[in-house]
């Protein structure tokens, strides 16, 4: 999923695949372009492709090795990029969610759906318990002798 392929797609397809809209993506690119160093060795991927790589890591929960194979870089390169981009984007206040107090004071009504996905223990008899039904030897049919 490279930037060239997704940029030509519709906005709703781009949002479904990357998790952000075109506007948010371009804002993220602008913030990253301001804070990334201009000197040193050039990156193998463009800034947009590296940002898509980070967004796919956050959205799809794929392993760093799988993402590295998709983009043609090493697992360590993906890890460095994710950590570096996370720290830059967290410092920018435009990507912060409002706090709990701001949500309580706003007029926005949120609809929340809770799903209980906890594990429930199964009641199974113990392996060497007397609670299991024992079969009698006389109740087991014998094999016919041939």
N, CA, C and O of each residue as an XYZ file, in Angstrom:
584
protein
N       0.849     -1.160      0.000
C       0.000      0.000      0.000
C       0.903      1.233      0.000
O       1.254      1.742      1.065
N       1.268      1.700     -1.143
C       2.116      2.874     -1.264
C       1.269      4.113     -1.488
O       0.119      4.025     -1.919
N       1.843      5.253     -1.197
C       1.131      6.517     -1.289
C       0.636      6.793     -2.701
O      -0.451      7.344     -2.875
N       1.402      6.424     -3.696
C       1.011      6.675     -5.093
C      -0.282      5.935     -5.431
O      -1.148      6.475     -6.119
N      -0.412      4.702     -4.948
C      -1.602      3.912     -5.242
C      -2.830      4.450     -4.512
O      -3.924      4.497     -5.074
N      -2.640      4.859     -3.249
C      -3.793      5.312     -2.471
C      -4.208      6.737     -2.794
O      -5.375      7.091     -2.626
N      -3.282      7.553     -3.250
C      -3.624      8.949     -3.519
C      -4.606      9.059     -4.689
O      -5.397     10.000     -4.752
N      -4.556      8.118     -5.592
C      -5.472      8.137     -6.739
C      -6.839      7.565     -6.384
O      -7.769      7.677     -7.183
N      -6.989      6.960     -5.219
C      -8.268      6.356     -4.840
C      -9.220      7.409     -4.279
O      -8.837      8.557     -4.053
N     -10.440      7.005     -4.064
C     -11.455      7.896     -3.512
C     -11.146      8.183     -2.044
O     -10.466      7.398     -1.382
N     -11.649      9.313     -1.539
C     -11.364      9.657     -0.132
C     -11.876      8.634      0.875
O     -11.220      8.377      1.884
N     -13.048      8.044      0.610
C     -13.560      7.055      1.563
C     -12.745      5.777      1.548
O     -12.595      5.133      2.586
N     -12.216      5.395      0.400
C     -11.336      4.215      0.320
C     -10.020      4.501      1.042
O      -9.496      3.647      1.757
N      -9.495      5.707      0.849
C      -8.258      6.090      1.535
C      -8.440      6.048      3.043
O      -7.563      5.566      3.761
N      -9.562      6.545      3.526
C      -9.812      6.542      4.968
C     -10.000      5.132      5.501
O      -9.542      4.831      6.603
N     -10.656      4.268      4.757
C     -10.850      2.882      5.208
C      -9.531      2.136      5.306
O      -9.337      1.330      6.217
N      -8.619      2.400      4.368
C      -7.359      1.666      4.356
C      -6.316      2.245      5.302
O      -5.551      1.493      5.906
N      -6.270      3.566      5.442
C      -5.231      4.170      6.274
C      -5.718      4.542      7.669
O      -4.919      4.607      8.603
N      -7.005      4.786      7.821
C      -7.537      5.153      9.124
C      -7.675      6.645      9.322
O      -8.254      7.075     10.320
N      -7.161      7.456      8.400
C      -7.275      8.919      8.501
C      -7.743      9.467      7.157
O      -7.632      8.803      6.126
N      -8.264     10.684      7.186
C      -8.712     11.316      5.945
C      -7.528     11.933      5.218
O      -6.425     12.009      5.761
N      -7.763     12.377      3.977
C      -6.713     13.035      3.194
C      -6.193     14.276      3.918
O      -4.987     14.522      3.946
N      -7.106     15.060      4.503
C      -6.721     16.296      5.175
C      -5.823     16.006      6.374
O      -4.803     16.671      6.556
N      -6.188     15.025      7.188
C      -5.376     14.663      8.349
C      -4.035     14.103      7.906
O      -3.008     14.376      8.528
N      -4.041     13.327      6.843
C      -2.800     12.764      6.321
C      -1.853     13.864      5.852
O      -0.657     13.822      6.143
N      -2.382     14.847      5.128
C      -1.523     15.937      4.657
C      -1.045     16.800      5.817
O       0.074     17.312      5.785
N      -1.886     16.970      6.852
C      -1.472     17.708      8.041
C      -0.345     16.966      8.763
O       0.616     17.584      9.222
N      -0.464     15.661      8.860
C       0.596     14.854      9.481
C       1.891     14.970      8.682
O       2.972     15.085      9.260
N       1.782     14.941      7.360
C       2.980     15.075      6.515
C       3.647     16.425      6.724
O       4.873     16.511      6.782
N       2.836     17.493      6.838
C       3.402     18.825      7.068
C       4.133     18.909      8.402
O       5.227     19.467      8.482
N       3.526     18.352      9.449
C       4.154     18.368     10.772
C       5.448     17.568     10.753
O       6.455     18.004     11.311
N       5.428     16.405     10.118
C       6.635     15.570     10.065
C       7.726     16.217      9.225
O       8.907     16.109      9.555
N       7.344     16.889      8.143
C       8.338     17.536      7.282
C       9.051     18.669      8.009
O      10.218     18.943      7.728
N       8.366     19.330      8.938
C       8.988     20.401      9.701
C      10.001     19.875     10.712
O      11.002     20.537     10.987
N       9.756     18.708     11.259
C      10.582     18.213     12.353
C      11.629     17.177     11.945
O      12.524     16.873     12.733
N      11.538     16.637     10.748
C      12.527     15.652     10.329
C      13.798     16.355      9.867
O      13.722     17.414      9.243
N      14.957     15.787     10.160
C      16.205     16.437      9.751
C      16.368     16.420      8.232
O      15.985     15.464      7.559
N      16.948     17.509      7.710
C      17.153     17.601      6.263
C      18.539     17.100      5.866
O      18.802     16.896      4.681
N      19.410     16.905      6.819
C      20.748     16.425      6.491
C      20.851     14.942      6.830
O      19.952     14.364      7.442
N      21.946     14.351      6.427
C      22.140     12.926      6.674
C      21.760     12.105      5.468
O      21.441     12.639      4.405
N      21.798     10.804      5.645
C      21.468      9.907      4.547
C      19.984      9.974      4.228
O      19.147     10.005      5.130
N      19.666      9.997      2.963
C      18.266     10.053      2.565
C      17.581      8.731      2.878
O      18.187      7.661      2.815
N      16.309      8.835      3.216
C      15.523      7.640      3.511
C      15.205      6.902      2.212
O      15.106      7.501      1.142
N      15.051      5.609      2.335
C      14.742      4.780      1.171
C      13.331      5.041      0.657
O      13.072      4.988     -0.545
N      12.422      5.324      1.593
C      11.023      5.599      1.248
C      10.736      7.086      1.386
O      11.405      7.794      2.138
N       9.746      7.540      0.658
C       9.339      8.936      0.786
C       8.657      9.143      2.135
O       8.305      8.182      2.819
N       8.478     10.396      2.503
C       7.829     10.717      3.775
C       6.405     10.171      3.813
O       5.963      9.653      4.838
N       5.696     10.286      2.707
C       4.309      9.802      2.655
C       4.236      8.289      2.819
O       3.350      7.775      3.501
N       5.175      7.573      2.186
C       5.189      6.120      2.323
C       5.551      5.691      3.735
O       5.001      4.717      4.250
N       6.460      6.401      4.357
C       6.816      6.072      5.745
C       5.647      6.349      6.680
O       5.410      5.589      7.619
N       4.913      7.434      6.430
C       3.738      7.718      7.246
C       2.662      6.657      7.039
O       2.019      6.242      8.003
N       2.457      6.216      5.811
C       1.502      5.130      5.565
C       1.950      3.849      6.248
O       1.120      3.077      6.730
N       3.247      3.621      6.292
C       3.782      2.443      6.975
C       3.446      2.501      8.463
O       3.039      1.497      9.047
N       3.613      3.668      9.074
C       3.298      3.836     10.494
C       1.793      3.699     10.728
O       1.370      3.066     11.695
N       0.991      4.287      9.851
C      -0.460      4.179     10.003
C      -0.938      2.745      9.844
O      -1.868      2.323     10.531
N      -0.314      1.992      8.947
C      -0.707      0.583      8.792
C      -0.309     -0.220     10.026
O      -1.008     -1.162     10.398
N       0.797      0.136     10.661
C       1.190     -0.545     11.905
C       0.164     -0.262     12.998
O      -0.223     -1.174     13.730
N      -0.277      0.974     13.117
C      -1.249      1.327     14.147
C      -2.616      0.730     13.849
O      -3.316      0.311     14.771
N      -3.006      0.683     12.595
C      -4.373      0.268     12.242
C      -4.548     -1.239     12.164
O      -5.560     -1.772     12.619
N      -3.574     -1.927     11.594
C      -3.754     -3.341     11.284
C      -3.120     -4.284     12.298
O      -3.369     -5.489     12.241
N      -2.310     -3.778     13.222
C      -1.629     -4.601     14.219
C      -0.775     -5.692     13.574
O      -0.651     -6.794     14.108
N      -0.195     -5.376     12.430
C       0.700     -6.329     11.785
C       2.061     -6.272     12.471
O       2.389     -5.283     13.127
N       2.839     -7.316     12.321
C       4.162     -7.308     12.922
C       5.083     -6.413     12.113
O       4.837     -6.137     10.939
N       6.146     -5.967     12.764
C       7.106     -5.094     12.095
C       7.780     -5.818     10.934
O       8.116     -5.199      9.925
N       7.977     -7.121     11.076
C       8.606     -7.893     10.004
C       7.718     -7.930      8.760
O       8.215     -7.798      7.642
N       6.415     -8.109      8.948
C       5.493     -8.135      7.807
C       5.440     -6.781      7.107
O       5.436     -6.712      5.878
N       5.400     -5.720      7.884
C       5.366     -4.390      7.286
C       6.663     -4.108      6.553
O       6.656     -3.520      5.471
N       7.781     -4.528      7.142
C       9.072     -4.343      6.486
C       9.147     -5.077      5.160
O       9.698     -4.551      4.193
N       8.604     -6.280      5.099
C       8.597     -7.031      3.850
C       7.710     -6.349      2.803
O       8.042     -6.355      1.618
N       6.601     -5.768      3.225
C       5.702     -5.090      2.303
C       6.369     -3.861      1.678
O       6.238     -3.613      0.479
N       7.077     -3.109      2.496
C       7.681     -1.868      2.020
C       9.134     -2.034      1.578
O       9.730     -1.076      1.086
N       9.705     -3.191      1.735
C      11.069     -3.437      1.276
C      12.146     -2.849      2.161
O      13.222     -2.488      1.683
N      11.861     -2.751      3.461
C      12.847     -2.258      4.417
C      12.983     -3.277      5.543
O      12.216     -4.237      5.620
N      13.956     -3.061      6.406
C      14.184     -4.017      7.493
C      13.208     -3.781      8.639
O      12.563     -2.737      8.732
N      13.123     -4.766      9.491
C      12.260     -4.676     10.662
C      12.731     -3.555     11.588
O      11.914     -2.848     12.178
N      14.047     -3.397     11.714
C      14.600     -2.341     12.564
C      14.272     -0.957     12.022
O      14.030     -0.027     12.792
N      14.263     -0.818     10.709
C      13.911      0.463     10.084
C      12.457      0.816     10.379
O      12.146      1.976     10.649
N      11.578     -0.156     10.330
C      10.162      0.079     10.636
C      10.017      0.491     12.099
O       9.268      1.416     12.414
N      10.723     -0.186     12.981
C      10.646      0.120     14.412
C      11.142      1.538     14.688
O      10.496      2.284     15.423
N      12.263      1.912     14.117
C      12.799      3.263     14.299
C      11.831      4.308     13.771
O      11.600      5.329     14.418
N      11.268      4.055     12.603
C      10.345      5.012     11.996
C       9.091      5.184     12.843
O       8.634      6.309     13.047
N       8.530      4.087     13.337
C       7.322      4.165     14.162
C       7.603      4.966     15.424
O       6.823      5.852     15.776
N       8.689      4.675     16.103
C       9.011      5.394     17.336
C       9.270      6.872     17.072
O       8.817      7.731     17.828
N       9.993      7.164     16.008
C      10.333      8.546     15.681
C       9.086      9.343     15.308
O       8.902     10.462     15.785
N       8.232      8.776     14.463
C       7.019      9.473     14.044
C       6.047      9.631     15.210
O       5.379     10.660     15.320
N       5.959      8.625     16.082
C       5.087      8.727     17.249
C       5.505      9.894     18.128
O       4.662     10.677     18.565
N       6.799     10.015     18.391
C       7.260     11.084     19.269
C       7.012     12.452     18.654
O       6.660     13.389     19.370
N       7.186     12.590     17.350
C       6.943     13.881     16.691
C       5.453     14.231     16.709
O       5.087     15.365     17.018
N       4.602     13.271     16.383
C       3.165     13.551     16.313
C       2.558     13.771     17.695
O       1.593     14.523     17.829
N       3.107     13.128     18.723
C       2.585     13.337     20.075
C       2.919     14.722     20.607
O       2.167     15.273     21.411
N       4.032     15.289     20.168
C       4.407     16.628     20.623
C       3.499     17.702     20.034
O       3.347     18.770     20.627
N       2.903     17.444     18.897
C       2.021     18.417     18.266
C       0.642     18.344     18.926
O       0.063     17.264     19.042
N       0.123     19.486     19.354
C      -1.144     19.529     20.088
C      -2.365     19.276     19.195
O      -3.442     18.974     19.708
N      -2.215     19.392     17.879
C      -3.361     19.199     16.991
C      -3.811     17.740     16.925
O      -4.929     17.461     16.491
N      -2.969     16.818     17.343
C      -3.322     15.403     17.274
C      -3.707     14.836     18.635
O      -3.822     13.620     18.787
N      -3.906     15.699     19.621
C      -4.313     15.248     20.948
C      -5.835     15.163     21.014
O      -6.540     15.971     20.410
N      -6.322     14.190     21.742
C      -7.753     14.095     21.993
C      -8.107     15.016     23.149
O      -7.261     15.274     24.006
N      -9.326     15.514     23.195
C      -9.701     16.366     24.324
C      -9.719     15.562     25.616
O      -9.971     14.357     25.613
N      -9.452     16.242     26.707
C      -9.416     15.583     28.012
C     -10.806     15.223     28.510
O     -11.810     15.524     27.865
N     -10.847     14.583     29.651
C     -12.112     14.129     30.217
C     -13.002     15.310     30.596
O     -14.217     15.255     30.407
N     -12.405     16.375     31.129
C     -13.192     17.545     31.520
C     -13.808     18.232     30.301
O     -14.955     18.677     30.347
N     -13.048     18.314     29.221
C     -13.578     18.943     28.010
C     -14.723     18.134     27.426
O     -15.667     18.706     26.881
N     -14.657     16.827     27.531
C     -15.746     15.989     27.017
C     -17.000     16.128     27.875
O     -18.113     16.101     27.351
N     -16.829     16.275     29.191
C     -17.993     16.442     30.061
C     -18.656     17.795     29.854
O     -19.877     17.903     29.975
N     -17.871     18.842     29.540
C     -18.417     20.177     29.386
C     -19.014     20.425     28.001
O     -19.778     21.375     27.827
N     -18.686     19.597     27.022
C     -19.180     19.839     25.667
C     -20.635     19.390     25.519
O     -21.145     18.606     26.320
N     -21.281     19.902     24.486
C     -22.676     19.545     24.211
C     -22.790     18.320     23.323
O     -23.897     17.898     22.990
N     -21.669     17.749     22.936
C     -21.669     16.594     22.055
C     -22.147     15.366     22.817
O     -21.704     15.096     23.933
N     -23.042     14.644     22.205
C     -23.557     13.417     22.816
C     -22.857     12.241     22.156
O     -22.885     12.087     20.935
N     -22.238     11.430     22.968
C     -21.520     10.268     22.466
C     -22.357      9.021     22.698
O     -22.982      8.858     23.746
N     -22.358      8.158     21.714
C     -23.030      6.879     21.854
C     -21.949      5.828     22.061
O     -21.038      5.688     21.245
N     -22.058      5.105     23.143
C     -21.027      4.142     23.506
C     -21.633      2.748     23.505
O     -22.717      2.526     24.046
N     -20.931      1.829     22.899
C     -21.341      0.435     22.901
C     -20.256     -0.360     23.595
O     -19.094     -0.310     23.192
N     -20.620     -1.085     24.623
C     -19.667     -1.902     25.353
C     -19.875     -3.363     24.987
O     -21.003     -3.851     24.915
N     -18.786     -4.034     24.764
C     -18.826     -5.448     24.439
C     -18.052     -6.186     25.503
O     -16.880     -5.892     25.743
N     -18.697     -7.141     26.143
C     -18.035     -7.941     27.173
C     -17.365     -9.121     26.487
O     -18.032    -10.047     26.023
N     -16.050     -9.078     26.428
C     -15.296    -10.146     25.764
C     -14.369    -10.842     26.744
O     -13.297    -11.317     26.368
N     -14.784    -10.902     28.002
C     -13.943    -11.553     29.000
C     -14.087    -13.062     28.894
O     -15.098    -13.582     28.421
N     -13.076    -13.728     29.335
C     -13.110    -15.188     29.295
C     -13.878    -15.707     30.499
O     -13.727    -15.206     31.613
N     -14.690    -16.701     30.262
C     -15.458    -17.317     31.336
C     -14.911    -18.708     31.595
O     -14.702    -19.473     30.654
N     -14.679    -19.042     32.829
C     -14.153    -20.381     33.109
C     -15.216    -21.446     32.869
O     -16.396    -21.221     33.135
N     -14.805    -22.590     32.373
C     -15.703    -23.715     32.154
C     -15.605    -24.651     33.350
O     -14.516    -24.908     33.863
N     -16.740    -25.152     33.782
C     -16.746    -26.120     34.879
C     -16.542    -27.506     34.294
O     -17.454    -28.091     33.709
N     -15.368    -28.008     34.456
C     -15.055    -29.354     33.987
C     -14.614    -30.177     35.174
O     -13.967    -29.654     36.081
N     -14.949    -31.451     35.188
C     -14.520    -32.289     36.317
C     -13.002    -32.468     36.307
O     -12.359    -32.469     35.257
N     -12.472    -32.616     37.482
C     -11.039    -32.838     37.598
C     -10.685    -34.176     36.979
O     -11.525    -35.067     36.852
N      -9.425    -34.296     36.597
C      -9.001    -35.486     35.868
C      -9.123    -36.756     36.714
O      -9.595    -37.778     36.215
N      -8.715    -36.712     37.956
C      -8.752    -37.896     38.821
C      -9.866    -37.774     39.850
O      -9.706    -38.191     40.997
N     -10.965    -37.217     39.451
C     -12.070    -37.004     40.369
C     -12.984    -38.228     40.405
O     -13.066    -39.000     39.449
N     -13.653    -38.373     41.517
C     -14.623    -39.456     41.651
C     -15.966    -39.065     41.038
O     -16.889    -39.878     40.978
N     -16.066    -37.837     40.592
C     -17.330    -37.363     40.032
C     -17.598    -37.953     38.647
O     -18.734    -37.912     38.173
N     -16.589    -38.491     38.004
C     -16.810    -39.045     36.674
C     -17.464    -40.420     36.782
O     -17.317    -41.106     37.793
N     -18.181    -40.814     35.745
C     -18.877    -42.083     35.725
C     -17.910    -43.173     35.293
O     -17.284    -43.086     34.236
N     -17.799    -44.173     36.102
C     -16.909    -45.273     35.781
C     -17.697    -46.399     35.117
O     -18.830    -46.674     35.511
N     -17.131    -47.029     34.148
C     -17.775    -48.163     33.474
C     -17.298    -49.449     34.126
O     -16.140    -49.579     34.523
N     -18.201    -50.373     34.224
C     -17.823    -51.665     34.802
C     -17.234    -52.547     33.725
O     -17.554    -52.414     32.544
N     -16.391    -53.426     34.139
C     -15.783    -54.339     33.174
C     -16.831    -55.229     32.518
O     -16.711    -55.589     31.347
N     -17.841    -55.571     33.273
C     -18.855    -56.455     32.703
C     -19.731    -55.701     31.703
O     -20.403    -56.329     30.884
N     -19.736    -54.382     31.754
C     -20.548    -53.603     30.839
C     -19.864    -53.337     29.511
O     -20.496    -52.832     28.584
N     -18.581    -53.669     29.401
C     -17.840    -53.431     28.174
C     -17.874    -54.699     27.338
O     -17.456    -55.752     27.818
N     -18.354    -54.634     26.111
C     -18.402    -55.851     25.291
C     -16.984    -56.311     24.932
O     -16.088    -55.503     24.691
N     -16.817    -57.613     24.906
C     -15.511    -58.181     24.571
C     -15.410    -58.358     23.066
O     -16.412    -58.530     22.372
N     -14.190    -58.313     22.583
C     -13.960    -58.556     21.174
C     -14.118    -60.036     20.891
O     -13.703    -60.887     21.678
N     -14.722    -60.324     19.760
C     -14.841    -61.749     19.409
C     -13.479    -62.318     19.034
O     -12.687    -61.653     18.366
N     -13.216    -63.503     19.448
C     -11.949    -64.152     19.128
C     -12.007    -64.703     17.718
O     -12.988    -65.329     17.317
N     -10.957    -64.464     16.986
C     -10.964    -64.983     15.623
C      -9.977    -66.086     15.442
O      -9.858    -66.634     14.346
